[in-house]
Amino acid sequence: MISVDEAQSTIARAITPTQTETVGLETAAGRRLAAPLLANLTQPPFDASAMDGYACRAVDARNGGPLSVIGVSAAGDRFNGALRAGQAVRIFTGAPLPDGADCVVIQENATRNGDEITADAPSAAPGDHIRKAGIDFNKGEELLAPGTQLTGPALALAAAANADNVTVRRAPRVALIANGDELVMPGSTPSQDQIICSVPFALEPMFRDWGADPRFLGVAPDEPAAIRRVAEQALDYDLIVPIGGASVGEKDFMRRVFAELKFETLFEKVAVKPGKPTWFAAGTKAHVLGLPGNPASALVTSILFGRTAIDAFLGAPTSIQSRLGEATLTEPLAQNGPRETFLRGAVAARHGETVAAPLKAQDSSLLSVFARSNALLRRKAHAPSAAAGDRIEYLAM
C-alpha cells in the first residue's frame, strides 16, 4: 500500500493539463484559468468620492467659513471646471473628484443655504472620503493567477478589469461506470439479492462542482466481456472512474479488463480508511481511477483522489494540504490504526470557534451518515488518542 500523499502525487504526476480555450464571461462560471488575468484598465480610473457630500479643500472645510457651491459632480457626469479657495462642488458617491479639491465633506456635516455651504468639519484632512485612483487595481496588474476557479466574485473582477473573455482549461471529461450484478437503477423493483445503484448520483454533481464534465455510462455486470464493452465506450474520455470491482474477489474483474486495454497500473492499494482498494492506471489518452464499491468508500476516495485528478487536469494545486481546515474536537477519539482515516463528521461555528463532531456510525456502506456530514475529519496513521478540545484537521465537503 502507498500513503494518501503518495497516491495524490502519483496521480498529479501522471496527468497532463487539458488544452486551453477562450470563453466569454457569461459561460466561464466554475472554469479554471489557464493564463493570468491582467487588468485592462485602472480601477477606479480617477479619484472618486466615497460618499455623498461636497468636494472642497480641507483647509477651507476646517476654517468653517461659507463656501460657494459652483457646480455638481455626479457618477458618469463629472464637473469639468477647477475648484479654487473658498469654493465647493456638490458631489455624489462614485463621482470624479474635481480638480483643486482634496477632500469630501459628507452632507451630514454641511449646512446649505442657497449657493453656499458651511462645513462642520474642524478635523477635515486631505483624502477624507476619497477613493484614490487605482486602489482596487492598476492597468497591467495580474489580478488572478492560472489555476484560479472563476467564482462569481472572480468573474465580477474580470468584468471590472474590462475583460470580456478569459483563457481557461477545457473541462476534463469523466466517465463513471458502476459495476456489480447486484445493482439496479433507481425506480426499479430489486430482487431479494439486489440493491439500488446510488453512488454515481453523488459523483456526477461532485465532479461537476470540481470543474469536470462527468457522464454516467451505466452499470456493468460482473462479467469481463460486459465490463470491456462499457470500458471501450469511455476510452476517449480524460478520466474513467469505475465504481466497484476494485478488490481481489473472484468477481472483481475491473483491473484485469483495463490491463487488457493496455492501461498501466500505477498503484492498487492505498493506506486509507475507508477506501483501501482504490487503484489508478494510466493509458495513452485516458486515465483510470478505480473506486471501491461501498458508498462511503467511493465518496471519500473521490474527494481525496478524484478531486486531485481534476485539479491536475485543470492546472490547479493538487495537494490535500491546500484544502485542509482545522477545528476543535467536541469529543474524544481513540488511537488510530495503521491507515490514514477520514471520519464523516459535522463542522460548525460555536461561540466564535470552529468545532468538529465525528458522527457515531462510520461503516463504509452508510449513505445516511454521509448525507448528514459536511466534512471529513482527518486522522493520520497511528495517531494517538485525542481528547475533547484537541485540534483536528478536516476537509470541507
Contacts in CASP RR format, 6 or more apart in sequence:
PFRMAT RR
TARGET T0000
AUTHOR 0000-0000-0000
METHOD contacts of the structure
MODEL  1
MISVDEAQSTIARAITPTQTETVGLETAAGRRLAAPLLANLTQPPFDASA
MDGYACRAVDARNGGPLSVIGVSAAGDRFNGALRAGQAVRIFTGAPLPDG
ADCVVIQENATRNGDEITADAPSAAPGDHIRKAGIDFNKGEELLAPGTQL
TGPALALAAAANADNVTVRRAPRVALIANGDELVMPGSTPSQDQIICSVP
FALEPMFRDWGADPRFLGVAPDEPAAIRRVAEQALDYDLIVPIGGASVGE
KDFMRRVFAELKFETLFEKVAVKPGKPTWFAAGTKAHVLGLPGNPASALV
TSILFGRTAIDAFLGAPTSIQSRLGEATLTEPLAQNGPRETFLRGAVAAR
HGETVAAPLKAQDSSLLSVFARSNALLRRKAHAPSAAAGDRIEYLAM
1 269 0 8 1.000
1 270 0 8 1.000
1 271 0 8 1.000
1 276 0 8 1.000
1 339 0 8 1.000
2 10 0 8 1.000
2 267 0 8 1.000
2 269 0 8 1.000
2 270 0 8 1.000
2 271 0 8 1.000
3 270 0 8 1.000
3 271 0 8 1.000
3 340 0 8 1.000
3 381 0 8 1.000
4 270 0 8 1.000
4 271 0 8 1.000
4 272 0 8 1.000
4 304 0 8 1.000
4 320 0 8 1.000
4 340 0 8 1.000
5 319 0 8 1.000
5 320 0 8 1.000
6 267 0 8 1.000
7 267 0 8 1.000
7 270 0 8 1.000
7 272 0 8 1.000
7 278 0 8 1.000
7 280 0 8 1.000
7 304 0 8 1.000
7 305 0 8 1.000
8 304 0 8 1.000
8 305 0 8 1.000
8 308 0 8 1.000
8 318 0 8 1.000
8 319 0 8 1.000
8 320 0 8 1.000
10 266 0 8 1.000
10 267 0 8 1.000
10 280 0 8 1.000
11 280 0 8 1.000
11 287 0 8 1.000
11 289 0 8 1.000
11 305 0 8 1.000
11 306 0 8 1.000
11 308 0 8 1.000
11 309 0 8 1.000
11 312 0 8 1.000
11 318 0 8 1.000
12 308 0 8 1.000
12 311 0 8 1.000
12 312 0 8 1.000
12 318 0 8 1.000
14 266 0 8 1.000
14 280 0 8 1.000
14 282 0 8 1.000
14 287 0 8 1.000
15 287 0 8 1.000
15 309 0 8 1.000
15 312 0 8 1.000
15 313 0 8 1.000
17 34 0 8 1.000
17 169 0 8 1.000
17 312 0 8 1.000
17 313 0 8 1.000
17 314 0 8 1.000
17 315 0 8 1.000
18 169 0 8 1.000
18 170 0 8 1.000
18 171 0 8 1.000
18 172 0 8 1.000
18 238 0 8 1.000
18 313 0 8 1.000
18 314 0 8 1.000
19 169 0 8 1.000
19 170 0 8 1.000
20 34 0 8 1.000
20 35 0 8 1.000
20 167 0 8 1.000
20 168 0 8 1.000
20 169 0 8 1.000
20 170 0 8 1.000
21 167 0 8 1.000
21 168 0 8 1.000
21 169 0 8 1.000
21 170 0 8 1.000
22 165 0 8 1.000
22 166 0 8 1.000
22 167 0 8 1.000
22 168 0 8 1.000
23 31 0 8 1.000
23 165 0 8 1.000
23 166 0 8 1.000
23 168 0 8 1.000
24 164 0 8 1.000
24 165 0 8 1.000
24 166 0 8 1.000
25 155 0 8 1.000
25 158 0 8 1.000
25 159 0 8 1.000
25 163 0 8 1.000
25 164 0 8 1.000
25 165 0 8 1.000
25 166 0 8 1.000
28 150 0 8 1.000
28 155 0 8 1.000
28 158 0 8 1.000
28 165 0 8 1.000
28 166 0 8 1.000
28 168 0 8 1.000
29 150 0 8 1.000
29 151 0 8 1.000
29 152 0 8 1.000
29 155 0 8 1.000
30 149 0 8 1.000
30 150 0 8 1.000
30 151 0 8 1.000
30 211 0 8 1.000
31 149 0 8 1.000
31 150 0 8 1.000
31 166 0 8 1.000
31 168 0 8 1.000
31 169 0 8 1.000
31 171 0 8 1.000
31 211 0 8 1.000
32 147 0 8 1.000
32 148 0 8 1.000
32 149 0 8 1.000
32 150 0 8 1.000
32 168 0 8 1.000
32 169 0 8 1.000
32 211 0 8 1.000
32 314 0 8 1.000
32 315 0 8 1.000
32 316 0 8 1.000
33 144 0 8 1.000
33 145 0 8 1.000
33 146 0 8 1.000
33 147 0 8 1.000
33 148 0 8 1.000
33 150 0 8 1.000
33 166 0 8 1.000
33 167 0 8 1.000
33 168 0 8 1.000
33 169 0 8 1.000
34 146 0 8 1.000
34 147 0 8 1.000
34 167 0 8 1.000
34 168 0 8 1.000
34 169 0 8 1.000
34 315 0 8 1.000
35 146 0 8 1.000
35 167 0 8 1.000
36 142 0 8 1.000
36 143 0 8 1.000
36 144 0 8 1.000
36 145 0 8 1.000
36 146 0 8 1.000
37 142 0 8 1.000
37 143 0 8 1.000
37 144 0 8 1.000
37 148 0 8 1.000
37 157 0 8 1.000
37 158 0 8 1.000
37 161 0 8 1.000
37 163 0 8 1.000
37 166 0 8 1.000
38 140 0 8 1.000
38 141 0 8 1.000
38 142 0 8 1.000
38 143 0 8 1.000
38 161 0 8 1.000
39 137 0 8 1.000
39 138 0 8 1.000
39 139 0 8 1.000
39 140 0 8 1.000
39 141 0 8 1.000
39 143 0 8 1.000
39 161 0 8 1.000
39 162 0 8 1.000
40 139 0 8 1.000
40 140 0 8 1.000
40 161 0 8 1.000
40 162 0 8 1.000
40 163 0 8 1.000
41 139 0 8 1.000
41 161 0 8 1.000
41 162 0 8 1.000
42 133 0 8 1.000
42 134 0 8 1.000
42 137 0 8 1.000
42 138 0 8 1.000
42 139 0 8 1.000
43 134 0 8 1.000
43 136 0 8 1.000
43 137 0 8 1.000
43 160 0 8 1.000
43 161 0 8 1.000
44 94 0 8 1.000
44 131 0 8 1.000
44 133 0 8 1.000
44 134 0 8 1.000
44 135 0 8 1.000
44 136 0 8 1.000
45 133 0 8 1.000
45 134 0 8 1.000
46 96 0 8 1.000
46 97 0 8 1.000
46 133 0 8 1.000
47 96 0 8 1.000
47 97 0 8 1.000
47 130 0 8 1.000
47 131 0 8 1.000
47 132 0 8 1.000
47 133 0 8 1.000
48 94 0 8 1.000
48 95 0 8 1.000
48 96 0 8 1.000
48 97 0 8 1.000
48 130 0 8 1.000
48 131 0 8 1.000
48 133 0 8 1.000
49 55 0 8 1.000
49 73 0 8 1.000
49 91 0 8 1.000
49 92 0 8 1.000
49 93 0 8 1.000
49 94 0 8 1.000
49 95 0 8 1.000
49 97 0 8 1.000
49 104 0 8 1.000
49 129 0 8 1.000
49 130 0 8 1.000
49 131 0 8 1.000
50 93 0 8 1.000
50 94 0 8 1.000
50 104 0 8 1.000
50 129 0 8 1.000
50 130 0 8 1.000
50 131 0 8 1.000
51 93 0 8 1.000
51 104 0 8 1.000
51 106 0 8 1.000
51 107 0 8 1.000
51 129 0 8 1.000
52 91 0 8 1.000
52 92 0 8 1.000
52 93 0 8 1.000
52 106 0 8 1.000
52 107 0 8 1.000
53 90 0 8 1.000
53 91 0 8 1.000
53 92 0 8 1.000
53 104 0 8 1.000
53 105 0 8 1.000
53 106 0 8 1.000
53 107 0 8 1.000
53 110 0 8 1.000
53 129 0 8 1.000
54 67 0 8 1.000
54 69 0 8 1.000
54 88 0 8 1.000
54 89 0 8 1.000
54 90 0 8 1.000
54 91 0 8 1.000
54 104 0 8 1.000
54 105 0 8 1.000
54 107 0 8 1.000
54 110 0 8 1.000
54 117 0 8 1.000
54 119 0 8 1.000
55 73 0 8 1.000
55 83 0 8 1.000
55 88 0 8 1.000
55 89 0 8 1.000
55 91 0 8 1.000
55 97 0 8 1.000
55 98 0 8 1.000
55 101 0 8 1.000
55 103 0 8 1.000
55 104 0 8 1.000
56 67 0 8 1.000
56 83 0 8 1.000
56 86 0 8 1.000
56 87 0 8 1.000
56 88 0 8 1.000
56 89 0 8 1.000
56 101 0 8 1.000
56 103 0 8 1.000
56 104 0 8 1.000
56 105 0 8 1.000
56 119 0 8 1.000
57 83 0 8 1.000
57 85 0 8 1.000
57 86 0 8 1.000
57 100 0 8 1.000
57 101 0 8 1.000
57 102 0 8 1.000
57 103 0 8 1.000
58 102 0 8 1.000
58 103 0 8 1.000
58 124 0 8 1.000
58 125 0 8 1.000
58 126 0 8 1.000
58 127 0 8 1.000
58 128 0 8 1.000
60 67 0 8 1.000
60 85 0 8 1.000
60 86 0 8 1.000
60 87 0 8 1.000
60 88 0 8 1.000
60 119 0 8 1.000
61 67 0 8 1.000
61 103 0 8 1.000
61 105 0 8 1.000
61 119 0 8 1.000
61 121 0 8 1.000
61 124 0 8 1.000
62 121 0 8 1.000
62 122 0 8 1.000
62 123 0 8 1.000
62 124 0 8 1.000
64 118 0 8 1.000
64 119 0 8 1.000
64 120 0 8 1.000
64 121 0 8 1.000
64 122 0 8 1.000
65 118 0 8 1.000
65 119 0 8 1.000
66 113 0 8 1.000
66 116 0 8 1.000
66 117 0 8 1.000
66 118 0 8 1.000
67 86 0 8 1.000
67 87 0 8 1.000
67 88 0 8 1.000
67 116 0 8 1.000
67 117 0 8 1.000
67 118 0 8 1.000
67 119 0 8 1.000
68 86 0 8 1.000
68 87 0 8 1.000
68 88 0 8 1.000
68 115 0 8 1.000
68 116 0 8 1.000
69 87 0 8 1.000
69 88 0 8 1.000
69 89 0 8 1.000
69 90 0 8 1.000
69 112 0 8 1.000
69 114 0 8 1.000
69 115 0 8 1.000
69 116 0 8 1.000
69 117 0 8 1.000
70 83 0 8 1.000
70 87 0 8 1.000
70 88 0 8 1.000
70 89 0 8 1.000
71 79 0 8 1.000
71 89 0 8 1.000
71 90 0 8 1.000
72 79 0 8 1.000
72 89 0 8 1.000
72 90 0 8 1.000
72 91 0 8 1.000
72 92 0 8 1.000
73 79 0 8 1.000
73 89 0 8 1.000
73 90 0 8 1.000
73 91 0 8 1.000
73 92 0 8 1.000
73 95 0 8 1.000
73 96 0 8 1.000
73 97 0 8 1.000
73 98 0 8 1.000
74 91 0 8 1.000
74 92 0 8 1.000
74 95 0 8 1.000
75 92 0 8 1.000
75 93 0 8 1.000
75 94 0 8 1.000
75 95 0 8 1.000
76 95 0 8 1.000
77 95 0 8 1.000
78 95 0 8 1.000
78 96 0 8 1.000
78 98 0 8 1.000
79 89 0 8 1.000
79 91 0 8 1.000
79 95 0 8 1.000
79 96 0 8 1.000
79 98 0 8 1.000
81 98 0 8 1.000
81 99 0 8 1.000
82 98 0 8 1.000
82 99 0 8 1.000
82 100 0 8 1.000
83 89 0 8 1.000
83 98 0 8 1.000
83 99 0 8 1.000
83 100 0 8 1.000
83 101 0 8 1.000
84 100 0 8 1.000
88 101 0 8 1.000
88 105 0 8 1.000
88 117 0 8 1.000
88 119 0 8 1.000
89 98 0 8 1.000
89 101 0 8 1.000
91 97 0 8 1.000
91 98 0 8 1.000
91 104 0 8 1.000
94 131 0 8 1.000
97 104 0 8 1.000
97 130 0 8 1.000
102 126 0 8 1.000
102 127 0 8 1.000
102 130 0 8 1.000
103 124 0 8 1.000
103 125 0 8 1.000
103 126 0 8 1.000
103 127 0 8 1.000
103 128 0 8 1.000
103 129 0 8 1.000
103 130 0 8 1.000
104 128 0 8 1.000
104 129 0 8 1.000
104 130 0 8 1.000
105 117 0 8 1.000
105 119 0 8 1.000
105 121 0 8 1.000
105 124 0 8 1.000
105 128 0 8 1.000
105 129 0 8 1.000
106 129 0 8 1.000
109 119 0 8 1.000
109 120 0 8 1.000
109 121 0 8 1.000
110 117 0 8 1.000
110 118 0 8 1.000
110 119 0 8 1.000
110 120 0 8 1.000
110 121 0 8 1.000
111 117 0 8 1.000
111 118 0 8 1.000
111 120 0 8 1.000
121 128 0 8 1.000
136 160 0 8 1.000
137 143 0 8 1.000
137 161 0 8 1.000
143 157 0 8 1.000
143 158 0 8 1.000
143 161 0 8 1.000
144 154 0 8 1.000
144 157 0 8 1.000
144 158 0 8 1.000
146 315 0 8 1.000
147 169 0 8 1.000
147 314 0 8 1.000
147 315 0 8 1.000
147 316 0 8 1.000
147 317 0 8 1.000
148 154 0 8 1.000
148 316 0 8 1.000
149 211 0 8 1.000
149 316 0 8 1.000
150 158 0 8 1.000
150 166 0 8 1.000
150 168 0 8 1.000
158 166 0 8 1.000
169 313 0 8 1.000
169 314 0 8 1.000
169 315 0 8 1.000
171 211 0 8 1.000
171 212 0 8 1.000
171 213 0 8 1.000
172 211 0 8 1.000
172 212 0 8 1.000
172 213 0 8 1.000
172 238 0 8 1.000
172 239 0 8 1.000
172 309 0 8 1.000
172 310 0 8 1.000
172 313 0 8 1.000
172 314 0 8 1.000
173 212 0 8 1.000
173 213 0 8 1.000
173 214 0 8 1.000
173 215 0 8 1.000
173 236 0 8 1.000
173 237 0 8 1.000
173 238 0 8 1.000
173 239 0 8 1.000
174 207 0 8 1.000
174 212 0 8 1.000
174 213 0 8 1.000
174 214 0 8 1.000
174 215 0 8 1.000
174 237 0 8 1.000
174 238 0 8 1.000
174 239 0 8 1.000
174 240 0 8 1.000
174 241 0 8 1.000
174 310 0 8 1.000
175 214 0 8 1.000
175 215 0 8 1.000
175 217 0 8 1.000
175 233 0 8 1.000
175 234 0 8 1.000
175 237 0 8 1.000
175 239 0 8 1.000
175 240 0 8 1.000
175 241 0 8 1.000
175 286 0 8 1.000
176 200 0 8 1.000
176 203 0 8 1.000
176 204 0 8 1.000
176 207 0 8 1.000
176 214 0 8 1.000
176 215 0 8 1.000
176 216 0 8 1.000
176 217 0 8 1.000
176 218 0 8 1.000
176 241 0 8 1.000
176 243 0 8 1.000
177 217 0 8 1.000
177 218 0 8 1.000
177 220 0 8 1.000
177 227 0 8 1.000
177 230 0 8 1.000
177 231 0 8 1.000
177 234 0 8 1.000
177 240 0 8 1.000
177 241 0 8 1.000
177 242 0 8 1.000
177 243 0 8 1.000
178 197 0 8 1.000
178 199 0 8 1.000
178 200 0 8 1.000
178 216 0 8 1.000
178 218 0 8 1.000
178 219 0 8 1.000
178 220 0 8 1.000
178 242 0 8 1.000
178 243 0 8 1.000
178 244 0 8 1.000
179 219 0 8 1.000
179 220 0 8 1.000
179 221 0 8 1.000
179 222 0 8 1.000
179 227 0 8 1.000
179 242 0 8 1.000
179 243 0 8 1.000
179 244 0 8 1.000
179 245 0 8 1.000
179 254 0 8 1.000
179 293 0 8 1.000
180 219 0 8 1.000
180 220 0 8 1.000
180 221 0 8 1.000
180 222 0 8 1.000
180 244 0 8 1.000
180 245 0 8 1.000
180 251 0 8 1.000
181 221 0 8 1.000
181 222 0 8 1.000
181 251 0 8 1.000
182 193 0 8 1.000
182 194 0 8 1.000
182 195 0 8 1.000
183 194 0 8 1.000
183 195 0 8 1.000
183 196 0 8 1.000
183 197 0 8 1.000
183 219 0 8 1.000
184 190 0 8 1.000
184 194 0 8 1.000
184 195 0 8 1.000
184 196 0 8 1.000
184 197 0 8 1.000
184 219 0 8 1.000
185 196 0 8 1.000
185 197 0 8 1.000
185 219 0 8 1.000
186 196 0 8 1.000
186 197 0 8 1.000
186 198 0 8 1.000
186 201 0 8 1.000
187 196 0 8 1.000
188 196 0 8 1.000
190 196 0 8 1.000
197 219 0 8 1.000
198 295 0 8 1.000
198 367 0 8 1.000
199 243 0 8 1.000
199 291 0 8 1.000
199 293 0 8 1.000
199 295 0 8 1.000
199 298 0 8 1.000
199 299 0 8 1.000
200 216 0 8 1.000
200 218 0 8 1.000
200 243 0 8 1.000
201 216 0 8 1.000
202 295 0 8 1.000
202 299 0 8 1.000
203 214 0 8 1.000
203 216 0 8 1.000
203 241 0 8 1.000
203 243 0 8 1.000
203 298 0 8 1.000
203 299 0 8 1.000
203 302 0 8 1.000
204 214 0 8 1.000
204 215 0 8 1.000
204 216 0 8 1.000
206 299 0 8 1.000
206 302 0 8 1.000
206 303 0 8 1.000
207 214 0 8 1.000
207 241 0 8 1.000
207 302 0 8 1.000
207 306 0 8 1.000
207 310 0 8 1.000
208 214 0 8 1.000
210 306 0 8 1.000
210 307 0 8 1.000
210 310 0 8 1.000
210 311 0 8 1.000
211 310 0 8 1.000
211 314 0 8 1.000
212 239 0 8 1.000
212 310 0 8 1.000
212 313 0 8 1.000
215 237 0 8 1.000
217 230 0 8 1.000
217 233 0 8 1.000
217 234 0 8 1.000
218 230 0 8 1.000
220 226 0 8 1.000
220 227 0 8 1.000
220 229 0 8 1.000
220 230 0 8 1.000
220 231 0 8 1.000
221 227 0 8 1.000
222 245 0 8 1.000
222 251 0 8 1.000
222 252 0 8 1.000
222 253 0 8 1.000
223 253 0 8 1.000
224 253 0 8 1.000
224 256 0 8 1.000
224 257 0 8 1.000
227 253 0 8 1.000
227 254 0 8 1.000
227 257 0 8 1.000
228 257 0 8 1.000
228 260 0 8 1.000
228 261 0 8 1.000
231 240 0 8 1.000
231 242 0 8 1.000
231 257 0 8 1.000
231 258 0 8 1.000
231 261 0 8 1.000
232 261 0 8 1.000
234 240 0 8 1.000
234 286 0 8 1.000
235 261 0 8 1.000
235 285 0 8 1.000
235 286 0 8 1.000
236 285 0 8 1.000
236 286 0 8 1.000
237 286 0 8 1.000
238 285 0 8 1.000
238 286 0 8 1.000
238 287 0 8 1.000
238 313 0 8 1.000
239 286 0 8 1.000
239 287 0 8 1.000
239 288 0 8 1.000
239 289 0 8 1.000
239 306 0 8 1.000
239 309 0 8 1.000
239 310 0 8 1.000
239 313 0 8 1.000
240 258 0 8 1.000
240 286 0 8 1.000
240 287 0 8 1.000
240 288 0 8 1.000
240 289 0 8 1.000
241 288 0 8 1.000
241 289 0 8 1.000
241 290 0 8 1.000
241 291 0 8 1.000
241 302 0 8 1.000
241 306 0 8 1.000
242 254 0 8 1.000
242 258 0 8 1.000
242 288 0 8 1.000
242 290 0 8 1.000
242 291 0 8 1.000
243 290 0 8 1.000
243 291 0 8 1.000
243 292 0 8 1.000
243 293 0 8 1.000
243 298 0 8 1.000
244 252 0 8 1.000
244 254 0 8 1.000
244 290 0 8 1.000
244 291 0 8 1.000
244 292 0 8 1.000
244 293 0 8 1.000
244 298 0 8 1.000
245 251 0 8 1.000
245 252 0 8 1.000
245 253 0 8 1.000
245 254 0 8 1.000
245 255 0 8 1.000
245 293 0 8 1.000
246 252 0 8 1.000
246 254 0 8 1.000
246 255 0 8 1.000
246 277 0 8 1.000
246 278 0 8 1.000
246 279 0 8 1.000
246 290 0 8 1.000
246 291 0 8 1.000
246 292 0 8 1.000
246 293 0 8 1.000
247 277 0 8 1.000
247 292 0 8 1.000
248 277 0 8 1.000
254 290 0 8 1.000
255 265 0 8 1.000
255 268 0 8 1.000
255 279 0 8 1.000
255 281 0 8 1.000
258 265 0 8 1.000
258 281 0 8 1.000
258 288 0 8 1.000
259 265 0 8 1.000
259 281 0 8 1.000
262 283 0 8 1.000
262 284 0 8 1.000
263 281 0 8 1.000
263 282 0 8 1.000
263 283 0 8 1.000
263 287 0 8 1.000
263 288 0 8 1.000
264 281 0 8 1.000
264 282 0 8 1.000
264 283 0 8 1.000
265 279 0 8 1.000
265 280 0 8 1.000
265 281 0 8 1.000
266 280 0 8 1.000
266 281 0 8 1.000
266 282 0 8 1.000
267 279 0 8 1.000
267 280 0 8 1.000
268 277 0 8 1.000
268 279 0 8 1.000
269 276 0 8 1.000
269 277 0 8 1.000
269 278 0 8 1.000
269 279 0 8 1.000
270 276 0 8 1.000
270 278 0 8 1.000
270 301 0 8 1.000
270 305 0 8 1.000
271 338 0 8 1.000
271 339 0 8 1.000
271 340 0 8 1.000
271 381 0 8 1.000
272 278 0 8 1.000
272 300 0 8 1.000
272 301 0 8 1.000
272 304 0 8 1.000
272 339 0 8 1.000
272 340 0 8 1.000
272 341 0 8 1.000
272 342 0 8 1.000
273 339 0 8 1.000
273 340 0 8 1.000
273 341 0 8 1.000
273 342 0 8 1.000
274 292 0 8 1.000
274 294 0 8 1.000
274 296 0 8 1.000
274 297 0 8 1.000
274 300 0 8 1.000
274 301 0 8 1.000
274 342 0 8 1.000
274 364 0 8 1.000
275 291 0 8 1.000
275 292 0 8 1.000
275 294 0 8 1.000
275 297 0 8 1.000
275 300 0 8 1.000
275 301 0 8 1.000
275 364 0 8 1.000
276 292 0 8 1.000
276 339 0 8 1.000
277 292 0 8 1.000
277 297 0 8 1.000
278 289 0 8 1.000
278 290 0 8 1.000
278 291 0 8 1.000
278 292 0 8 1.000
278 301 0 8 1.000
278 305 0 8 1.000
279 288 0 8 1.000
279 289 0 8 1.000
279 290 0 8 1.000
280 287 0 8 1.000
280 288 0 8 1.000
280 289 0 8 1.000
280 290 0 8 1.000
280 305 0 8 1.000
281 287 0 8 1.000
281 288 0 8 1.000
282 288 0 8 1.000
287 309 0 8 1.000
289 305 0 8 1.000
289 306 0 8 1.000
289 309 0 8 1.000
291 297 0 8 1.000
291 298 0 8 1.000
291 301 0 8 1.000
291 302 0 8 1.000
292 298 0 8 1.000
292 301 0 8 1.000
292 364 0 8 1.000
294 364 0 8 1.000
294 365 0 8 1.000
295 364 0 8 1.000
295 365 0 8 1.000
295 366 0 8 1.000
295 367 0 8 1.000
295 370 0 8 1.000
296 344 0 8 1.000
296 362 0 8 1.000
296 363 0 8 1.000
296 364 0 8 1.000
296 365 0 8 1.000
296 366 0 8 1.000
296 367 0 8 1.000
296 369 0 8 1.000
296 370 0 8 1.000
297 364 0 8 1.000
299 370 0 8 1.000
300 342 0 8 1.000
300 376 0 8 1.000
303 376 0 8 1.000
303 395 0 8 1.000
303 397 0 8 1.000
304 320 0 8 1.000
304 342 0 8 1.000
304 395 0 8 1.000
307 323 0 8 1.000
308 318 0 8 1.000
308 320 0 8 1.000
311 317 0 8 1.000
311 318 0 8 1.000
312 318 0 8 1.000
320 395 0 8 1.000
323 395 0 8 1.000
323 396 0 8 1.000
324 378 0 8 1.000
324 393 0 8 1.000
324 394 0 8 1.000
324 395 0 8 1.000
325 393 0 8 1.000
325 394 0 8 1.000
325 395 0 8 1.000
325 396 0 8 1.000
326 354 0 8 1.000
326 391 0 8 1.000
326 392 0 8 1.000
326 393 0 8 1.000
326 394 0 8 1.000
327 347 0 8 1.000
327 354 0 8 1.000
327 355 0 8 1.000
327 356 0 8 1.000
327 375 0 8 1.000
327 391 0 8 1.000
327 392 0 8 1.000
327 394 0 8 1.000
328 353 0 8 1.000
328 354 0 8 1.000
328 355 0 8 1.000
328 356 0 8 1.000
328 389 0 8 1.000
328 390 0 8 1.000
328 391 0 8 1.000
328 392 0 8 1.000
329 355 0 8 1.000
329 356 0 8 1.000
329 357 0 8 1.000
329 358 0 8 1.000
329 386 0 8 1.000
329 387 0 8 1.000
329 388 0 8 1.000
329 389 0 8 1.000
329 390 0 8 1.000
329 391 0 8 1.000
329 392 0 8 1.000
330 355 0 8 1.000
330 356 0 8 1.000
330 357 0 8 1.000
330 388 0 8 1.000
330 389 0 8 1.000
331 357 0 8 1.000
331 358 0 8 1.000
331 388 0 8 1.000
332 385 0 8 1.000
332 386 0 8 1.000
332 387 0 8 1.000
332 388 0 8 1.000
333 343 0 8 1.000
333 358 0 8 1.000
333 379 0 8 1.000
333 385 0 8 1.000
333 386 0 8 1.000
333 392 0 8 1.000
334 385 0 8 1.000
335 382 0 8 1.000
335 383 0 8 1.000
335 384 0 8 1.000
335 385 0 8 1.000
336 379 0 8 1.000
336 380 0 8 1.000
336 381 0 8 1.000
336 382 0 8 1.000
336 383 0 8 1.000
337 381 0 8 1.000
337 382 0 8 1.000
337 383 0 8 1.000
338 381 0 8 1.000
338 382 0 8 1.000
339 381 0 8 1.000
340 378 0 8 1.000
340 379 0 8 1.000
340 380 0 8 1.000
340 381 0 8 1.000
341 378 0 8 1.000
341 379 0 8 1.000
342 376 0 8 1.000
342 377 0 8 1.000
342 378 0 8 1.000
342 379 0 8 1.000
342 395 0 8 1.000
343 358 0 8 1.000
343 359 0 8 1.000
343 362 0 8 1.000
343 376 0 8 1.000
343 377 0 8 1.000
343 379 0 8 1.000
344 358 0 8 1.000
344 359 0 8 1.000
344 362 0 8 1.000
344 369 0 8 1.000
344 370 0 8 1.000
344 372 0 8 1.000
344 373 0 8 1.000
344 375 0 8 1.000
344 376 0 8 1.000
344 377 0 8 1.000
345 356 0 8 1.000
345 357 0 8 1.000
345 358 0 8 1.000
345 359 0 8 1.000
345 373 0 8 1.000
345 374 0 8 1.000
345 375 0 8 1.000
345 376 0 8 1.000
345 377 0 8 1.000
345 394 0 8 1.000
346 356 0 8 1.000
346 357 0 8 1.000
346 359 0 8 1.000
346 372 0 8 1.000
346 373 0 8 1.000
346 374 0 8 1.000
346 375 0 8 1.000
347 354 0 8 1.000
347 355 0 8 1.000
347 356 0 8 1.000
347 357 0 8 1.000
347 374 0 8 1.000
347 375 0 8 1.000
347 394 0 8 1.000
347 396 0 8 1.000
348 354 0 8 1.000
348 355 0 8 1.000
348 357 0 8 1.000
349 355 0 8 1.000
356 375 0 8 1.000
356 377 0 8 1.000
356 392 0 8 1.000
356 394 0 8 1.000
358 377 0 8 1.000
359 369 0 8 1.000
359 372 0 8 1.000
359 373 0 8 1.000
361 369 0 8 1.000
362 369 0 8 1.000
363 369 0 8 1.000
373 397 0 8 1.000
374 396 0 8 1.000
374 397 0 8 1.000
375 394 0 8 1.000
375 395 0 8 1.000
375 396 0 8 1.000
375 397 0 8 1.000
376 394 0 8 1.000
376 395 0 8 1.000
376 397 0 8 1.000
377 392 0 8 1.000
377 393 0 8 1.000
377 394 0 8 1.000
378 392 0 8 1.000
378 393 0 8 1.000
378 394 0 8 1.000
378 395 0 8 1.000
379 392 0 8 1.000
386 392 0 8 1.000
END
